[in-house]
Amino acid sequence: MEEDMARIVNSRCVLAVRDLERSTRYYKEVLGFSQDPIDADGWSFLTRDTFRVMLGECSNERPAGEVGDHSYVAYWNVDDVDGFYKDLVAKGALVMSEPTDKPWGLREFGLRTPDGHRITCGEVIHGQ
């Protein structure tokens, strides 16, 4: 990196949602996010630990789950993937897969949002 280059100090995912209130409630009540004190019409800014997301209401657009895109919008590295999974399931998370040891040295599971945005959660398997 060049010495005089600006640094990236953090990042956010920016996701289009059809129902901003429903999606904000899911992120807060199910995924454990808190609302950032930013007031912007049609937007919701949320944070959990070091992860930030901006939800933008696009009520006339097709949800992510209907467009045939199978990419993941985020990968969350967690320090207790099994405990995190159990907590999210108990809160009604839309889980796509259970925690599984992967050959690349991670234990992972998948979840999705009400609009179909896919997120993988994982933890490094000790000894790998």
Backbone atoms as SQL, in Angstrom:
CREATE TABLE atoms (id INTEGER PRIMARY KEY, chain TEXT, resi INTEGER, resn TEXT, atom TEXT, x REAL, y REAL, z REAL);
INSERT INTO atoms VALUES
  (1, 'A', 1, 'MET', 'N', 0.838, -1.178, 0.000),
  (2, 'A', 1, 'MET', 'CA', 0.000, 0.000, 0.000),
  (3, 'A', 1, 'MET', 'C', 0.884, 1.243, 0.000),
  (4, 'A', 2, 'GLU', 'N', 0.484, 2.216, -0.770),
  (5, 'A', 2, 'GLU', 'CA', 1.242, 3.457, -0.818),
  (6, 'A', 2, 'GLU', 'C', 1.062, 4.245, 0.468),
  (7, 'A', 3, 'GLU', 'N', 2.120, 4.925, 0.884),
  (8, 'A', 3, 'GLU', 'CA', 2.118, 5.688, 2.130),
  (9, 'A', 3, 'GLU', 'C', 1.034, 6.761, 2.172),
  (10, 'A', 4, 'ASP', 'N', 0.794, 7.443, 1.059),
  (11, 'A', 4, 'ASP', 'CA', -0.140, 8.567, 1.058),
  (12, 'A', 4, 'ASP', 'C', -1.572, 8.165, 0.697),
  (13, 'A', 5, 'MET', 'N', -1.830, 6.875, 0.627),
  (14, 'A', 5, 'MET', 'CA', -3.162, 6.395, 0.283),
  (15, 'A', 5, 'MET', 'C', -4.097, 6.454, 1.488),
  (16, 'A', 6, 'ALA', 'N', -5.331, 6.861, 1.262),
  (17, 'A', 6, 'ALA', 'CA', -6.329, 6.886, 2.342),
  (18, 'A', 6, 'ALA', 'C', -6.619, 5.462, 2.807),
  (19, 'A', 7, 'ARG', 'N', -6.915, 5.324, 4.108),
  (20, 'A', 7, 'ARG', 'CA', -7.228, 4.017, 4.685),
  (21, 'A', 7, 'ARG', 'C', -8.733, 3.794, 4.692),
  (22, 'A', 8, 'ILE', 'N', -9.151, 2.554, 4.525),
  (23, 'A', 8, 'ILE', 'CA', -10.543, 2.175, 4.748),
  (24, 'A', 8, 'ILE', 'C', -10.670, 1.918, 6.239),
  (25, 'A', 9, 'VAL', 'N', -11.533, 2.651, 6.929),
  (26, 'A', 9, 'VAL', 'CA', -11.620, 2.540, 8.383),
  (27, 'A', 9, 'VAL', 'C', -12.740, 1.619, 8.855),
  (28, 'A', 10, 'ASN', 'N', -13.719, 1.343, 8.017),
  (29, 'A', 10, 'ASN', 'CA', -14.738, 0.339, 8.311),
  (30, 'A', 10, 'ASN', 'C', -15.543, 0.092, 7.046),
  (31, 'A', 11, 'SER', 'N', -16.478, -0.810, 7.116),
  (32, 'A', 11, 'SER', 'CA', -17.310, -1.087, 5.948),
  (33, 'A', 11, 'SER', 'C', -18.733, -1.386, 6.398),
  (34, 'A', 12, 'ARG', 'N', -19.652, -1.280, 5.474),
  (35, 'A', 12, 'ARG', 'CA', -21.059, -1.607, 5.705),
  (36, 'A', 12, 'ARG', 'C', -21.576, -2.363, 4.494),
  (37, 'A', 13, 'CYS', 'N', -22.477, -3.281, 4.742),
  (38, 'A', 13, 'CYS', 'CA', -23.245, -3.869, 3.650),
  (39, 'A', 13, 'CYS', 'C', -24.427, -2.944, 3.401),
  (40, 'A', 14, 'VAL', 'N', -24.780, -2.746, 2.161),
  (41, 'A', 14, 'VAL', 'CA', -25.942, -1.944, 1.794),
  (42, 'A', 14, 'VAL', 'C', -26.913, -2.881, 1.088),
  (43, 'A', 15, 'LEU', 'N', -28.085, -3.073, 1.702),
  (44, 'A', 15, 'LEU', 'CA', -29.044, -4.049, 1.191),
  (45, 'A', 15, 'LEU', 'C', -30.386, -3.400, 0.895),
  (46, 'A', 16, 'ALA', 'N', -30.958, -3.740, -0.252),
  (47, 'A', 16, 'ALA', 'CA', -32.303, -3.289, -0.607),
  (48, 'A', 16, 'ALA', 'C', -33.319, -4.222, 0.042),
  (49, 'A', 17, 'VAL', 'N', -34.328, -3.632, 0.678),
  (50, 'A', 17, 'VAL', 'CA', -35.384, -4.416, 1.326),
  (51, 'A', 17, 'VAL', 'C', -36.743, -3.880, 0.883),
  (52, 'A', 18, 'ARG', 'N', -37.739, -4.745, 0.871),
  (53, 'A', 18, 'ARG', 'CA', -39.086, -4.325, 0.460),
  (54, 'A', 18, 'ARG', 'C', -39.854, -3.670, 1.594),
  (55, 'A', 19, 'ASP', 'N', -39.669, -4.155, 2.810),
  (56, 'A', 19, 'ASP', 'CA', -40.400, -3.641, 3.965),
  (57, 'A', 19, 'ASP', 'C', -39.372, -3.263, 5.028),
  (58, 'A', 20, 'LEU', 'N', -39.046, -1.987, 5.098),
  (59, 'A', 20, 'LEU', 'CA', -37.981, -1.516, 5.983),
  (60, 'A', 20, 'LEU', 'C', -38.277, -1.816, 7.446),
  (61, 'A', 21, 'GLU', 'N', -39.512, -1.620, 7.872),
  (62, 'A', 21, 'GLU', 'CA', -39.866, -1.871, 9.270),
  (63, 'A', 21, 'GLU', 'C', -39.690, -3.350, 9.628),
  (64, 'A', 22, 'ARG', 'N', -40.167, -4.236, 8.766),
  (65, 'A', 22, 'ARG', 'CA', -40.036, -5.677, 9.020),
  (66, 'A', 22, 'ARG', 'C', -38.569, -6.093, 9.061),
  (67, 'A', 23, 'SER', 'N', -37.788, -5.631, 8.104),
  (68, 'A', 23, 'SER', 'CA', -36.371, -6.001, 8.048),
  (69, 'A', 23, 'SER', 'C', -35.601, -5.449, 9.243),
  (70, 'A', 24, 'THR', 'N', -35.877, -4.207, 9.621),
  (71, 'A', 24, 'THR', 'CA', -35.219, -3.613, 10.787),
  (72, 'A', 24, 'THR', 'C', -35.546, -4.416, 12.036),
  (73, 'A', 25, 'ARG', 'N', -36.800, -4.794, 12.188),
  (74, 'A', 25, 'ARG', 'CA', -37.222, -5.593, 13.349),
  (75, 'A', 25, 'ARG', 'C', -36.489, -6.939, 13.370),
  (76, 'A', 26, 'TYR', 'N', -36.336, -7.600, 12.210),
  (77, 'A', 26, 'TYR', 'CA', -35.628, -8.885, 12.123),
  (78, 'A', 26, 'TYR', 'C', -34.167, -8.731, 12.563),
  (79, 'A', 27, 'TYR', 'N', -33.504, -7.702, 12.045),
  (80, 'A', 27, 'TYR', 'CA', -32.103, -7.486, 12.421),
  (81, 'A', 27, 'TYR', 'C', -31.962, -7.207, 13.914),
  (82, 'A', 28, 'LYS', 'N', -32.885, -6.463, 14.486),
  (83, 'A', 28, 'LYS', 'CA', -32.799, -6.117, 15.905),
  (84, 'A', 28, 'LYS', 'C', -33.236, -7.269, 16.807),
  (85, 'A', 29, 'GLU', 'N', -34.417, -7.812, 16.578),
  (86, 'A', 29, 'GLU', 'CA', -34.989, -8.806, 17.490),
  (87, 'A', 29, 'GLU', 'C', -34.426, -10.205, 17.305),
  (88, 'A', 30, 'VAL', 'N', -34.086, -10.570, 16.088),
  (89, 'A', 30, 'VAL', 'CA', -33.606, -11.929, 15.818),
  (90, 'A', 30, 'VAL', 'C', -32.082, -11.984, 15.751),
  (91, 'A', 31, 'LEU', 'N', -31.484, -11.061, 15.016),
  (92, 'A', 31, 'LEU', 'CA', -30.035, -11.108, 14.811),
  (93, 'A', 31, 'LEU', 'C', -29.246, -10.314, 15.850),
  (94, 'A', 32, 'GLY', 'N', -29.909, -9.562, 16.711),
  (95, 'A', 32, 'GLY', 'CA', -29.238, -8.889, 17.817),
  (96, 'A', 32, 'GLY', 'C', -28.559, -7.573, 17.493),
  (97, 'A', 33, 'PHE', 'N', -28.970, -6.906, 16.432),
  (98, 'A', 33, 'PHE', 'CA', -28.391, -5.615, 16.058),
  (99, 'A', 33, 'PHE', 'C', -29.017, -4.493, 16.873),
  (100, 'A', 34, 'SER', 'N', -28.315, -3.364, 16.944),
  (101, 'A', 34, 'SER', 'CA', -28.873, -2.161, 17.555),
  (102, 'A', 34, 'SER', 'C', -28.992, -1.092, 16.470),
  (103, 'A', 35, 'GLN', 'N', -29.958, -0.213, 16.663),
  (104, 'A', 35, 'GLN', 'CA', -30.224, 0.864, 15.708),
  (105, 'A', 35, 'GLN', 'C', -29.208, 1.978, 15.903),
  (106, 'A', 36, 'ASP', 'N', -28.558, 2.397, 14.828),
  (107, 'A', 36, 'ASP', 'CA', -27.641, 3.534, 14.889),
  (108, 'A', 36, 'ASP', 'C', -28.455, 4.829, 14.941),
  (109, 'A', 37, 'PRO', 'N', -27.926, 5.862, 15.592),
  (110, 'A', 37, 'PRO', 'CA', -28.663, 7.126, 15.710),
  (111, 'A', 37, 'PRO', 'C', -28.544, 8.000, 14.458),
  (112, 'A', 38, 'ILE', 'N', -28.881, 7.431, 13.318),
  (113, 'A', 38, 'ILE', 'CA', -28.852, 8.165, 12.052),
  (114, 'A', 38, 'ILE', 'C', -30.286, 8.221, 11.539),
  (115, 'A', 39, 'ASP', 'N', -30.778, 9.415, 11.281),
  (116, 'A', 39, 'ASP', 'CA', -32.147, 9.591, 10.817),
  (117, 'A', 39, 'ASP', 'C', -32.128, 9.920, 9.328),
  (118, 'A', 40, 'ALA', 'N', -32.539, 8.969, 8.515),
  (119, 'A', 40, 'ALA', 'CA', -32.588, 9.171, 7.071),
  (120, 'A', 40, 'ALA', 'C', -33.829, 8.464, 6.541),
  (121, 'A', 41, 'ASP', 'N', -34.719, 9.212, 5.941),
  (122, 'A', 41, 'ASP', 'CA', -35.974, 8.663, 5.454),
  (123, 'A', 41, 'ASP', 'C', -35.726, 7.518, 4.467),
  (124, 'A', 42, 'GLY', 'N', -36.371, 6.379, 4.712),
  (125, 'A', 42, 'GLY', 'CA', -36.238, 5.228, 3.826),
  (126, 'A', 42, 'GLY', 'C', -35.019, 4.365, 4.098),
  (127, 'A', 43, 'TRP', 'N', -34.289, 4.669, 5.154),
  (128, 'A', 43, 'TRP', 'CA', -33.070, 3.930, 5.487),
  (129, 'A', 43, 'TRP', 'C', -33.065, 3.521, 6.948),
  (130, 'A', 44, 'SER', 'N', -32.387, 2.419, 7.229),
  (131, 'A', 44, 'SER', 'CA', -32.158, 1.972, 8.595),
  (132, 'A', 44, 'SER', 'C', -30.689, 1.586, 8.702),
  (133, 'A', 45, 'PHE', 'N', -29.996, 2.141, 9.681),
  (134, 'A', 45, 'PHE', 'CA', -28.580, 1.883, 9.909),
  (135, 'A', 45, 'PHE', 'C', -28.462, 1.063, 11.191),
  (136, 'A', 46, 'LEU', 'N', -27.837, -0.105, 11.105),
  (137, 'A', 46, 'LEU', 'CA', -27.777, -1.024, 12.240),
  (138, 'A', 46, 'LEU', 'C', -26.360, -1.535, 12.444),
  (139, 'A', 47, 'THR', 'N', -26.047, -1.898, 13.714),
  (140, 'A', 47, 'THR', 'CA', -24.711, -2.393, 14.062),
  (141, 'A', 47, 'THR', 'C', -24.821, -3.543, 15.050),
  (142, 'A', 48, 'ARG', 'N', -23.980, -4.542, 14.856),
  (143, 'A', 48, 'ARG', 'CA', -23.773, -5.584, 15.858),
  (144, 'A', 48, 'ARG', 'C', -22.268, -5.826, 15.915),
  (145, 'A', 49, 'ASP', 'N', -21.697, -5.601, 17.089),
  (146, 'A', 49, 'ASP', 'CA', -20.251, -5.735, 17.285),
  (147, 'A', 49, 'ASP', 'C', -19.527, -4.878, 16.248),
  (148, 'A', 50, 'THR', 'N', -18.744, -5.476, 15.358),
  (149, 'A', 50, 'THR', 'CA', -18.015, -4.691, 14.360),
  (150, 'A', 50, 'THR', 'C', -18.695, -4.677, 12.998),
  (151, 'A', 51, 'PHE', 'N', -19.846, -5.333, 12.870),
  (152, 'A', 51, 'PHE', 'CA', -20.528, -5.411, 11.575),
  (153, 'A', 51, 'PHE', 'C', -21.622, -4.355, 11.482),
  (154, 'A', 52, 'ARG', 'N', -21.657, -3.660, 10.371),
  (155, 'A', 52, 'ARG', 'CA', -22.660, -2.620, 10.140),
  (156, 'A', 52, 'ARG', 'C', -23.407, -2.909, 8.847),
  (157, 'A', 53, 'VAL', 'N', -24.692, -2.551, 8.858),
  (158, 'A', 53, 'VAL', 'CA', -25.510, -2.745, 7.665),
  (159, 'A', 53, 'VAL', 'C', -26.404, -1.528, 7.475),
  (160, 'A', 54, 'MET', 'N', -26.617, -1.177, 6.219),
  (161, 'A', 54, 'MET', 'CA', -27.564, -0.129, 5.846),
  (162, 'A', 54, 'MET', 'C', -28.679, -0.806, 5.062),
  (163, 'A', 55, 'LEU', 'N', -29.907, -0.664, 5.536),
  (164, 'A', 55, 'LEU', 'CA', -31.063, -1.216, 4.839),
  (165, 'A', 55, 'LEU', 'C', -31.783, -0.067, 4.143),
  (166, 'A', 56, 'GLY', 'N', -31.969, -0.194, 2.846),
  (167, 'A', 56, 'GLY', 'CA', -32.670, 0.834, 2.081),
  (168, 'A', 56, 'GLY', 'C', -33.976, 0.278, 1.547),
  (169, 'A', 57, 'GLU', 'N', -35.066, 0.991, 1.803),
  (170, 'A', 57, 'GLU', 'CA', -36.378, 0.500, 1.371),
  (171, 'A', 57, 'GLU', 'C', -36.548, 0.692, -0.132),
  (172, 'A', 58, 'CYS', 'N', -36.790, -0.422, -0.814),
  (173, 'A', 58, 'CYS', 'CA', -37.037, -0.453, -2.256),
  (174, 'A', 58, 'CYS', 'C', -38.289, -1.299, -2.462),
  (175, 'A', 59, 'SER', 'N', -39.433, -0.736, -2.104),
  (176, 'A', 59, 'SER', 'CA', -40.674, -1.511, -2.056),
  (177, 'A', 59, 'SER', 'C', -41.152, -2.004, -3.412),
  (178, 'A', 60, 'ASN', 'N', -40.672, -1.426, -4.497),
  (179, 'A', 60, 'ASN', 'CA', -41.110, -1.858, -5.828),
  (180, 'A', 60, 'ASN', 'C', -40.162, -2.850, -6.490),
  (181, 'A', 61, 'GLU', 'N', -39.086, -3.199, -5.826),
  (182, 'A', 61, 'GLU', 'CA', -38.106, -4.133, -6.386),
  (183, 'A', 61, 'GLU', 'C', -38.400, -5.560, -5.944),
  (184, 'A', 62, 'ARG', 'N', -37.985, -6.525, -6.759),
  (185, 'A', 62, 'ARG', 'CA', -38.124, -7.929, -6.372),
  (186, 'A', 62, 'ARG', 'C', -37.152, -8.229, -5.241),
  (187, 'A', 63, 'PRO', 'N', -37.575, -9.025, -4.238),
  (188, 'A', 63, 'PRO', 'CA', -36.672, -9.391, -3.142),
  (189, 'A', 63, 'PRO', 'C', -35.482, -10.193, -3.649),
  (190, 'A', 64, 'ALA', 'N', -34.384, -10.111, -2.927),
  (191, 'A', 64, 'ALA', 'CA', -33.157, -10.823, -3.301),
  (192, 'A', 64, 'ALA', 'C', -33.403, -12.311, -3.506),
  (193, 'A', 65, 'GLY', 'N', -34.267, -12.908, -2.699),
  (194, 'A', 65, 'GLY', 'CA', -34.541, -14.335, -2.801),
  (195, 'A', 65, 'GLY', 'C', -35.270, -14.741, -4.066),
  (196, 'A', 66, 'GLU', 'N', -35.828, -13.771, -4.810),
  (197, 'A', 66, 'GLU', 'CA', -36.579, -14.082, -6.028),
  (198, 'A', 66, 'GLU', 'C', -35.804, -13.834, -7.311),
  (199, 'A', 67, 'VAL', 'N', -34.624, -13.263, -7.230),
  (200, 'A', 67, 'VAL', 'CA', -33.905, -12.906, -8.452),
  (201, 'A', 67, 'VAL', 'C', -32.921, -13.983, -8.914),
  (202, 'A', 68, 'GLY', 'N', -32.817, -15.078, -8.169),
  (203, 'A', 68, 'GLY', 'CA', -31.957, -16.180, -8.585),
  (204, 'A', 68, 'GLY', 'C', -30.488, -15.966, -8.298),
  (205, 'A', 69, 'ASP', 'N', -30.165, -14.981, -7.494),
  (206, 'A', 69, 'ASP', 'CA', -28.771, -14.724, -7.137),
  (207, 'A', 69, 'ASP', 'C', -28.427, -15.560, -5.910),
  (208, 'A', 70, 'HIS', 'N', -27.464, -16.440, -6.043),
  (209, 'A', 70, 'HIS', 'CA', -27.110, -17.337, -4.945),
  (210, 'A', 70, 'HIS', 'C', -25.865, -16.880, -4.189),
  (211, 'A', 71, 'SER', 'N', -25.493, -15.616, -4.350),
  (212, 'A', 71, 'SER', 'CA', -24.320, -15.124, -3.634),
  (213, 'A', 71, 'SER', 'C', -24.683, -14.776, -2.194),
  (214, 'A', 72, 'TYR', 'N', -23.673, -14.678, -1.380),
  (215, 'A', 72, 'TYR', 'CA', -23.840, -14.309, 0.025),
  (216, 'A', 72, 'TYR', 'C', -23.434, -12.852, 0.184),
  (217, 'A', 73, 'VAL', 'N', -24.209, -12.087, 0.948),
  (218, 'A', 73, 'VAL', 'CA', -23.921, -10.664, 1.112),
  (219, 'A', 73, 'VAL', 'C', -22.900, -10.402, 2.209),
  (220, 'A', 74, 'ALA', 'N', -22.695, -11.389, 3.079),
  (221, 'A', 74, 'ALA', 'CA', -21.759, -11.183, 4.188),
  (222, 'A', 74, 'ALA', 'C', -21.276, -12.517, 4.733),
  (223, 'A', 75, 'TYR', 'N', -20.108, -12.472, 5.357),
  (224, 'A', 75, 'TYR', 'CA', -19.559, -13.601, 6.102),
  (225, 'A', 75, 'TYR', 'C', -19.220, -13.062, 7.479),
  (226, 'A', 76, 'TRP', 'N', -19.868, -13.624, 8.498),
  (227, 'A', 76, 'TRP', 'CA', -19.605, -13.185, 9.871),
  (228, 'A', 76, 'TRP', 'C', -18.701, -14.194, 10.556),
  (229, 'A', 77, 'ASN', 'N', -17.493, -13.778, 10.923),
  (230, 'A', 77, 'ASN', 'CA', -16.604, -14.603, 11.742),
  (231, 'A', 77, 'ASN', 'C', -17.053, -14.452, 13.187),
  (232, 'A', 78, 'VAL', 'N', -17.413, -15.547, 13.817),
  (233, 'A', 78, 'VAL', 'CA', -17.888, -15.503, 15.202),
  (234, 'A', 78, 'VAL', 'C', -16.976, -16.350, 16.080),
  (235, 'A', 79, 'ASP', 'N', -17.009, -16.102, 17.388),
  (236, 'A', 79, 'ASP', 'CA', -16.111, -16.828, 18.284),
  (237, 'A', 79, 'ASP', 'C', -16.741, -18.075, 18.898),
  (238, 'A', 80, 'ASP', 'N', -18.015, -18.327, 18.627),
  (239, 'A', 80, 'ASP', 'CA', -18.696, -19.538, 19.111),
  (240, 'A', 80, 'ASP', 'C', -19.832, -19.841, 18.144),
  (241, 'A', 81, 'VAL', 'N', -19.498, -20.464, 17.025),
  (242, 'A', 81, 'VAL', 'CA', -20.484, -20.661, 15.960),
  (243, 'A', 81, 'VAL', 'C', -21.665, -21.516, 16.415),
  (244, 'A', 82, 'ASP', 'N', -21.419, -22.533, 17.234),
  (245, 'A', 82, 'ASP', 'CA', -22.526, -23.381, 17.696),
  (246, 'A', 82, 'ASP', 'C', -23.444, -22.625, 18.653),
  (247, 'A', 83, 'GLY', 'N', -22.872, -21.855, 19.563),
  (248, 'A', 83, 'GLY', 'CA', -23.675, -21.049, 20.477),
  (249, 'A', 83, 'GLY', 'C', -24.452, -19.966, 19.745),
  (250, 'A', 84, 'PHE', 'N', -23.810, -19.343, 18.766),
  (251, 'A', 84, 'PHE', 'CA', -24.456, -18.311, 17.959),
  (252, 'A', 84, 'PHE', 'C', -25.636, -18.912, 17.197),
  (253, 'A', 85, 'TYR', 'N', -25.420, -20.083, 16.612),
  (254, 'A', 85, 'TYR', 'CA', -26.478, -20.783, 15.879),
  (255, 'A', 85, 'TYR', 'C', -27.668, -21.068, 16.799),
  (256, 'A', 86, 'LYS', 'N', -27.403, -21.638, 17.963),
  (257, 'A', 86, 'LYS', 'CA', -28.491, -21.972, 18.901),
  (258, 'A', 86, 'LYS', 'C', -29.265, -20.732, 19.320),
  (259, 'A', 87, 'ASP', 'N', -28.556, -19.645, 19.578),
  (260, 'A', 87, 'ASP', 'CA', -29.205, -18.394, 19.970),
  (261, 'A', 87, 'ASP', 'C', -30.108, -17.876, 18.853),
  (262, 'A', 88, 'LEU', 'N', -29.615, -17.891, 17.625),
  (263, 'A', 88, 'LEU', 'CA', -30.410, -17.396, 16.503),
  (264, 'A', 88, 'LEU', 'C', -31.619, -18.278, 16.232),
  (265, 'A', 89, 'VAL', 'N', -31.448, -19.593, 16.315),
  (266, 'A', 89, 'VAL', 'CA', -32.578, -20.511, 16.111),
  (267, 'A', 89, 'VAL', 'C', -33.657, -20.251, 17.158),
  (268, 'A', 90, 'ALA', 'N', -33.254, -20.059, 18.408),
  (269, 'A', 90, 'ALA', 'CA', -34.213, -19.799, 19.484),
  (270, 'A', 90, 'ALA', 'C', -34.995, -18.506, 19.252),
  (271, 'A', 91, 'LYS', 'N', -34.395, -17.560, 18.540),
  (272, 'A', 91, 'LYS', 'CA', -35.058, -16.285, 18.269),
  (273, 'A', 91, 'LYS', 'C', -35.840, -16.295, 16.958),
  (274, 'A', 92, 'GLY', 'N', -35.824, -17.437, 16.255),
  (275, 'A', 92, 'GLY', 'CA', -36.602, -17.550, 15.024),
  (276, 'A', 92, 'GLY', 'C', -35.879, -17.159, 13.759),
  (277, 'A', 93, 'ALA', 'N', -34.553, -17.257, 13.738),
  (278, 'A', 93, 'ALA', 'CA', -33.789, -16.921, 12.537),
  (279, 'A', 93, 'ALA', 'C', -34.166, -17.845, 11.384),
  (280, 'A', 94, 'LEU', 'N', -34.048, -17.322, 10.186),
  (281, 'A', 94, 'LEU', 'CA', -34.328, -18.085, 8.971),
  (282, 'A', 94, 'LEU', 'C', -33.045, -18.813, 8.572),
  (283, 'A', 95, 'VAL', 'N', -32.846, -19.986, 9.151),
  (284, 'A', 95, 'VAL', 'CA', -31.608, -20.743, 8.976),
  (285, 'A', 95, 'VAL', 'C', -31.675, -21.580, 7.702),
  (286, 'A', 96, 'MET', 'N', -30.593, -21.574, 6.942),
  (287, 'A', 96, 'MET', 'CA', -30.504, -22.351, 5.709),
  (288, 'A', 96, 'MET', 'C', -29.761, -23.663, 5.908),
  (289, 'A', 97, 'SER', 'N', -28.824, -23.691, 6.847),
  (290, 'A', 97, 'SER', 'CA', -28.053, -24.909, 7.091),
  (291, 'A', 97, 'SER', 'C', -27.532, -24.897, 8.522),
  (292, 'A', 98, 'GLU', 'N', -27.318, -26.075, 9.074),
  (293, 'A', 98, 'GLU', 'CA', -26.783, -26.222, 10.428),
  (294, 'A', 98, 'GLU', 'C', -25.263, -26.099, 10.403),
  (295, 'A', 99, 'PRO', 'N', -24.638, -25.833, 11.559),
  (296, 'A', 99, 'PRO', 'CA', -23.177, -25.772, 11.597),
  (297, 'A', 99, 'PRO', 'C', -22.551, -27.088, 11.133),
  (298, 'A', 100, 'THR', 'N', -21.600, -26.961, 10.220),
  (299, 'A', 100, 'THR', 'CA', -20.925, -28.112, 9.632),
  (300, 'A', 100, 'THR', 'C', -19.443, -27.796, 9.484),
  (301, 'A', 101, 'ASP', 'N', -18.586, -28.772, 9.791),
  (302, 'A', 101, 'ASP', 'CA', -17.147, -28.613, 9.576),
  (303, 'A', 101, 'ASP', 'C', -16.860, -28.678, 8.080),
  (304, 'A', 102, 'LYS', 'N', -16.151, -27.689, 7.578),
  (305, 'A', 102, 'LYS', 'CA', -15.822, -27.608, 6.155),
  (306, 'A', 102, 'LYS', 'C', -14.364, -28.008, 5.940),
  (307, 'A', 103, 'PRO', 'N', -14.036, -28.542, 4.759),
  (308, 'A', 103, 'PRO', 'CA', -12.662, -28.979, 4.495),
  (309, 'A', 103, 'PRO', 'C', -11.652, -27.835, 4.469),
  (310, 'A', 104, 'TRP', 'N', -12.106, -26.612, 4.404),
  (311, 'A', 104, 'TRP', 'CA', -11.194, -25.468, 4.386),
  (312, 'A', 104, 'TRP', 'C', -10.877, -24.944, 5.783),
  (313, 'A', 105, 'GLY', 'N', -11.247, -25.719, 6.826),
  (314, 'A', 105, 'GLY', 'CA', -10.845, -25.399, 8.189),
  (315, 'A', 105, 'GLY', 'C', -11.780, -24.485, 8.956),
  (316, 'A', 106, 'LEU', 'N', -13.017, -24.376, 8.499),
  (317, 'A', 106, 'LEU', 'CA', -14.006, -23.545, 9.183),
  (318, 'A', 106, 'LEU', 'C', -15.246, -24.367, 9.504),
  (319, 'A', 107, 'ARG', 'N', -15.918, -24.012, 10.573),
  (320, 'A', 107, 'ARG', 'CA', -17.223, -24.584, 10.920),
  (321, 'A', 107, 'ARG', 'C', -18.238, -23.491, 10.606),
  (322, 'A', 108, 'GLU', 'N', -19.199, -23.787, 9.720),
  (323, 'A', 108, 'GLU', 'CA', -20.067, -22.749, 9.186),
  (324, 'A', 108, 'GLU', 'C', -21.535, -23.164, 9.176),
  (325, 'A', 109, 'PHE', 'N', -22.405, -22.142, 9.174),
  (326, 'A', 109, 'PHE', 'CA', -23.820, -22.341, 8.878),
  (327, 'A', 109, 'PHE', 'C', -24.314, -21.136, 8.090),
  (328, 'A', 110, 'GLY', 'N', -25.452, -21.319, 7.431),
  (329, 'A', 110, 'GLY', 'CA', -26.012, -20.247, 6.624),
  (330, 'A', 110, 'GLY', 'C', -27.370, -19.807, 7.142),
  (331, 'A', 111, 'LEU', 'N', -27.654, -18.537, 6.945),
  (332, 'A', 111, 'LEU', 'CA', -28.975, -18.007, 7.274),
  (333, 'A', 111, 'LEU', 'C', -29.369, -17.016, 6.190),
  (334, 'A', 112, 'ARG', 'N', -30.624, -16.588, 6.248),
  (335, 'A', 112, 'ARG', 'CA', -31.091, -15.599, 5.285),
  (336, 'A', 112, 'ARG', 'C', -31.984, -14.590, 5.988),
  (337, 'A', 113, 'THR', 'N', -32.191, -13.481, 5.320),
  (338, 'A', 113, 'THR', 'CA', -33.061, -12.432, 5.841),
  (339, 'A', 113, 'THR', 'C', -34.455, -12.607, 5.239),
  (340, 'A', 114, 'PRO', 'N', -35.449, -11.875, 5.722),
  (341, 'A', 114, 'PRO', 'CA', -36.787, -11.991, 5.141),
  (342, 'A', 114, 'PRO', 'C', -36.832, -11.691, 3.642),
  (343, 'A', 115, 'ASP', 'N', -35.911, -10.879, 3.137),
  (344, 'A', 115, 'ASP', 'CA', -35.860, -10.588, 1.706),
  (345, 'A', 115, 'ASP', 'C', -35.035, -11.600, 0.922),
  (346, 'A', 116, 'GLY', 'N', -34.412, -12.548, 1.617),
  (347, 'A', 116, 'GLY', 'CA', -33.643, -13.580, 0.938),
  (348, 'A', 116, 'GLY', 'C', -32.159, -13.304, 0.828),
  (349, 'A', 117, 'HIS', 'N', -31.660, -12.248, 1.457),
  (350, 'A', 117, 'HIS', 'CA', -30.213, -12.015, 1.484),
  (351, 'A', 117, 'HIS', 'C', -29.571, -13.127, 2.309),
  (352, 'A', 118, 'ARG', 'N', -28.503, -13.721, 1.771),
  (353, 'A', 118, 'ARG', 'CA', -27.869, -14.868, 2.423),
  (354, 'A', 118, 'ARG', 'C', -26.595, -14.448, 3.151),
  (355, 'A', 119, 'ILE', 'N', -26.417, -15.009, 4.356),
  (356, 'A', 119, 'ILE', 'CA', -25.269, -14.703, 5.207),
  (357, 'A', 119, 'ILE', 'C', -24.684, -16.016, 5.706),
  (358, 'A', 120, 'THR', 'N', -23.365, -16.143, 5.665),
  (359, 'A', 120, 'THR', 'CA', -22.695, -17.301, 6.244),
  (360, 'A', 120, 'THR', 'C', -22.026, -16.868, 7.542),
  (361, 'A', 121, 'CYS', 'N', -22.119, -17.720, 8.560),
  (362, 'A', 121, 'CYS', 'CA', -21.467, -17.487, 9.845),
  (363, 'A', 121, 'CYS', 'C', -20.469, -18.613, 10.061),
  (364, 'A', 122, 'GLY', 'N', -19.262, -18.287, 10.496),
  (365, 'A', 122, 'GLY', 'CA', -18.264, -19.325, 10.649),
  (366, 'A', 122, 'GLY', 'C', -17.242, -19.036, 11.728),
  (367, 'A', 123, 'GLU', 'N', -16.543, -20.100, 12.085),
  (368, 'A', 123, 'GLU', 'CA', -15.496, -20.052, 13.108),
  (369, 'A', 123, 'GLU', 'C', -14.363, -20.970, 12.666),
  (370, 'A', 124, 'VAL', 'N', -13.127, -20.545, 12.911),
  (371, 'A', 124, 'VAL', 'CA', -11.973, -21.386, 12.602),
  (372, 'A', 124, 'VAL', 'C', -12.021, -22.617, 13.495),
  (373, 'A', 125, 'ILE', 'N', -11.824, -23.792, 12.896),
  (374, 'A', 125, 'ILE', 'CA', -11.782, -25.040, 13.659),
  (375, 'A', 125, 'ILE', 'C', -10.397, -25.151, 14.277),
  (376, 'A', 126, 'HIS', 'N', -10.351, -25.301, 15.598),
  (377, 'A', 126, 'HIS', 'CA', -9.066, -25.391, 16.292),
  (378, 'A', 126, 'HIS', 'C', -8.276, -26.594, 15.792),
  (379, 'A', 127, 'GLY', 'N', -6.982, -26.410, 15.652),
  (380, 'A', 127, 'GLY', 'CA', -6.114, -27.479, 15.188),
  (381, 'A', 127, 'GLY', 'C', -5.999, -27.539, 13.678),
  (382, 'A', 128, 'GLN', 'N', -6.671, -26.654, 12.993),
  (383, 'A', 128, 'GLN', 'CA', -6.629, -26.648, 11.522),
  (384, 'A', 128, 'GLN', 'C', -5.674, -25.585, 11.030);
